Amino acid sequence: MGAGASIQIVMVGLDMTGKTTILYRLKFNQYLNAESTVGFNCEKIEGSEGSTKGVTFTIWDLGGRDNMRPLWKPYLRSAQGILFVVDSSDTERMDEAKCELNKFVKSQNSQGLPCLVIANKQDLPEAMDVAEIEKMLGISDLSRSGPVRLAPACAVTGEGLHEAMDIMFDMVKKWKKGKSGRIAR
């Protein structure tokens, strides 16, 4: 799986974490101030650097308000990966994010899909570091349900997003190899 590959990704997380800003930063390579998503956004994004160069990602950005969260699961049917976005500076809602992440990753519909948690808003002075977020979300416990990793990023500047997509692409490749009966490395 390389250039020319097409990958379906579901992007979820609590509201106001920066999912839509990430989506349009990846799409247009510039900051666009986004409103809170009601429903969903869907964009095809072509990787432009690293291991994702020439790879097309179809990313479904699903609204994160609590009344929208029950609607996340059906989107997993055609997904090959999950991006779960957290606000690195929102310590008050980290337990709620952990709860939703656990429900989503351990859902029957997720089929052990690779999940990359994006610790967004790393540019803010009150942002927690990656190790702290990893501990608060229980990433090591979650990885027993399937491949789960965490990557720092800033949607406003774009810092860390290309690296995050490289990680997601690598996770999806390994997952697909495992599904086809070959040994995943």
Buried (B, 14 or more C-beta within 10 A) or exposed (E): EEEEBEBBBBBBBBBBBBBBBBBBBBBEEEBEEBEEBEEBBEBEBBBEEBBBEEBBBBBBBBBBEEEBBEEBBEBBEEBBBBBBBBBBBBBEBBEEBBEBBBBBBEBEEBEEBBBBBBBBBBBBEEBBEBEBBBEBBEBEEBEEBBBBBBBBBBBBEBBBBBBBBBBBBBBBBBBBBBEEEEEEE
